[in-house]
């Protein structure tokens, strides 16, 4: 897991794995010393983490289960819209990309499964072609990463099989089925992850 993580990934991982205390003050000076970098990249990382709901007013922000449910409601609305757009816009090469990511998720060790899982959802989001909706989705990057890690590490049943069903709905051009399946998929991710948090 430690491979060549960026400074942002290291600090994000340390927050998500509990190396910092809840509501701990994230000072530039202390973080620069801890990670042996100057304050400028720390400032950028903190800005990104604040954008992604992990830091709030300079402190580590720990969302409540209700906050997570609200964030996932927003995620589900966006991804359901993405499935609808994918049904309209995706050609065979896009569908092949999705299927390829499913194969990689099946075959890989955990980090490759996570990367393939991330690719699958981001590929769907590409179909939206709306920068405002995409930015809203990107604000959930850290939360999505946390939940994705939980469902992969703890091996949520049928996780990857559900991706296959979603792709089949896209191939069949069945909007209602696709939206229902992505909603059920994300709801299971949420409830499974909250159980372990």
C-alpha positions in Angstrom: 0.0 0.0 0.0 2.9 2.3 0.8 4.1 2.3 -2.8 4.9 5.8 -4.2 2.2 7.8 -2.5 1.9 11.5 -3.1 2.0 13.8 -0.1 -1.8 14.3 -0.5 -2.3 10.5 -0.5 0.0 10.0 2.6 -1.8 12.7 4.7 -5.3 11.5 3.5 -4.3 7.9 4.4 -3.0 9.0 7.8 -6.3 10.8 8.5 -8.5 7.9 7.3 -6.5 5.3 9.3 -6.8 7.3 12.5 -3.2 8.5 12.9 -4.5 11.9 13.8 -7.0 12.3 16.7 -10.6 13.3 15.9 -11.0 17.1 15.6 -7.2 17.5 15.7 -5.8 20.9 14.6 -4.0 20.5 11.3 -1.3 23.2 11.5 1.0 23.8 8.4 4.1 24.1 10.6 3.5 20.8 12.4 2.6 18.9 9.2 5.5 20.3 7.3 7.8 19.0 10.0 6.1 15.6 10.2 6.2 15.0 6.5 9.6 16.8 6.0 8.4 19.2 3.3 7.9 22.9 3.1 4.7 24.6 4.1 3.7 25.4 0.5 2.7 21.8 -0.6 1.1 21.3 2.9 -1.1 24.3 2.2 -2.2 22.8 -1.1 -3.0 19.4 0.5 -5.0 21.0 3.3 -7.0 23.0 0.7 -7.7 19.7 -1.2 -8.7 17.9 2.0 -11.0 20.7 3.0 -12.6 20.6 -0.5 -13.1 16.8 0.1 -14.8 17.1 3.6 -11.8 15.7 5.5 -10.7 19.0 7.1 -13.0 21.7 8.2 -11.8 25.1 9.6 -8.3 23.7 10.0 -9.4 20.7 12.0 -9.9 17.0 11.1 -13.6 16.6 10.3 -15.2 13.3 11.2 -18.6 13.1 9.5 -21.4 11.5 11.4 -23.3 8.5 10.0 -26.0 10.9 9.1 -23.5 13.1 7.2 -22.3 10.0 5.4 -25.8 9.1 4.4 -26.4 12.6 3.1 -23.2 12.5 1.1 -24.1 9.2 -0.3 -27.6 10.4 -1.3 -25.8 13.1 -3.4 -23.4 10.5 -4.8 -26.3 8.2 -5.7 -28.2 11.0 -7.5 -25.1 11.9 -9.5 -24.2 8.3 -10.4 -27.8 7.4 -11.3 -27.7 10.4 -13.7 -24.3 9.1 -15.0 -25.8 5.7 -15.8 -28.6 7.4 -17.7 -26.1 9.4 -19.7 -23.9 6.4 -20.3 -26.9 4.5 -21.7 -27.4 7.4 -24.2 -23.7 8.1 -25.0 -21.5 5.0 -24.4 -20.4 3.0 -27.4 -18.9 -0.5 -27.5 -15.4 0.7 -26.6 -16.7 2.4 -23.4 -18.6 -0.8 -22.5 -15.5 -2.8 -23.1 -13.6 -0.4 -20.8 -16.1 -1.1 -18.0 -15.9 -4.8 -18.6 -12.1 -4.7 -18.5 -12.2 -2.9 -15.2 -14.4 -5.6 -13.8 -12.0 -8.3 -15.0 -9.1 -6.4 -13.3 -11.1 -6.1 -10.1 -11.8 -9.9 -10.1 -8.2 -10.8 -10.8 -6.2 -8.3 -8.7 -4.9 -8.0 -5.2 -6.6 -5.4 -3.0 -4.9 -2.3 -4.3 -5.6 -3.3 -8.0 -9.2 -4.2 -7.1 -9.6 -0.7 -5.5 -8.1 1.0 -8.6 -10.4 -0.9 -10.9 -13.4 -0.1 -8.7 -12.4 3.6 -8.8 -12.0 3.5 -12.6 -15.4 1.9 -13.0 -17.2 4.6 -11.2 -15.1 7.4 -12.7 -15.8 6.1 -16.2 -19.5 6.4 -15.5 -19.0 9.9 -14.3 -17.2 10.8 -17.5 -20.5 10.3 -19.4 -22.1 13.3 -17.6 -20.1 16.0 -19.4 -21.2 18.6 -16.9 -18.2 20.3 -15.1 -20.4 21.4 -12.1 -21.7 18.0 -11.4 -18.3 16.5 -11.9 -16.8 18.9 -9.4 -19.5 18.1 -6.9 -18.6 14.4 -7.3 -14.9 15.1 -6.9 -15.6 16.7 -3.6 -16.5 13.2 -2.3 -13.1 11.7 -3.4 -11.9 11.0 0.1 -15.2 9.7 1.4 -15.5 7.4 -1.7 -11.9 6.2 -1.1 -12.7 5.4 2.5 -15.8 3.4 1.6 -14.2 1.7 -1.3 -11.3 0.6 0.9 -13.8 -0.8 3.4 -15.9 -2.8 0.9 -12.8 -4.2 -0.8 -10.7 -5.1 2.3 -13.7 -6.6 4.1 -14.9 -8.3 0.9 -18.5 -7.1 0.6 -20.5 -9.9 -1.1 -21.4 -9.4 -4.8 -19.5 -6.1 -5.0 -18.0 -6.9 -8.4 -21.0 -8.9 -9.7 -23.1 -5.8 -9.2 -20.8 -3.9 -11.6 -21.5 -6.6 -14.2 -25.2 -6.2 -13.8 -24.9 -2.4 -14.2 -22.9 -2.9 -17.4 -25.5 -5.3 -18.7 -28.2 -2.7 -18.1 -26.2 -0.1 -20.0 -25.8 -2.6 -22.9 -29.5 -3.3 -22.9 -30.1 0.5 -22.9 -32.5 0.0 -19.9 -32.5 3.3 -18.0 -34.8 2.2 -15.2 -32.9 -1.0 -14.5 -29.5 0.8 -14.7 -30.6 3.5 -12.2 -32.1 1.0 -9.9 -29.0 -1.2 -9.9 -26.6 1.7 -9.2 -28.8 2.9 -6.4 -28.9 -0.6 -4.8 -25.2 -1.0 -5.3 -24.3 2.2 -3.6 -26.8 1.7 -0.8 -25.2 -1.7 0.0 -21.7 0.0 0.0 -23.0 2.6 2.5 -24.7 0.2 4.9 -21.8 -2.3 4.8 -19.2 0.3 5.4 -21.1 2.1 8.2 -21.4 -1.3 10.0 -17.6 -1.4 10.3 -17.0 2.3 11.2 
